[in-house]
Amino acid sequence: MADKPKPLLIKRYASRRLYNTETSDYVTLEDIAGFIRDGREVQIVDLKSGDDLTRQYLLQIIAEHESRGEAVLPVDVLTDLVRSYMSGNVSVVPQFLQASFDMLRDGQSKVVENMSAMNPMAKMPGMEAMQAQQEAFMKAMTGGWAKSTTPEQPQSSEKGDDLDAIKKQLAELQDKLSKMS
């Protein structure tokens, strides 16, 4: 099994500026959100203390998207999160959320594999462009939060049938999630 690549190290200076150690330049929260949407793992550390600030900044990115009217999480979920962290009891919410996102990522991978397996035109030359379109479509369907997975074969030319299959699989995943809560 291949080792996970090291996360992109971002250092926070005393001035609160964020420094990308890979490109040797300053970055914004929006830049960091872009790295994450592109599938990069990031780690944000305080330069002076060495404290890991990643969670704090990821929550800030979510809060900024919410403040711009982009509903990242439903109010009920946010309320349950606050309740679970304020109750003082050991919460299963973080493990539940992690399992839910893992299940969605696995489901996305299976959708891509199924679409590739159904494609009789997969071996034809010139299909790389369709493969890129398929990946962009999957990223759009998941809102960009899921890691990018590159299928081995391109999407079928029967886009309507494939779209219906994807919608059905996403609906099944949503049903499973709603039954878990």
Salt bridges, closest charged atoms under 4 A:
GLU22 OE2 - ARG40 NH2 2.93
GLU30 OE2 - ARG37 NH2 3.24
GLU30 OE1 - ARG68 NH2 3.52
ASP38 OD1 - LYS139 NZ 3.44
GLU41 OE2 - LYS147 NZ 3.01
ASP46 OD1 - ARG12 NH2 2.89
GLU70 OE1 - HIS65 ND1 2.58
GLU70 OE2 - ARG68 NE 3.40
ASP80 OD1 - ARG83 NH1 3.10
ASP102 OD1 - ARG105 NH2 2.49
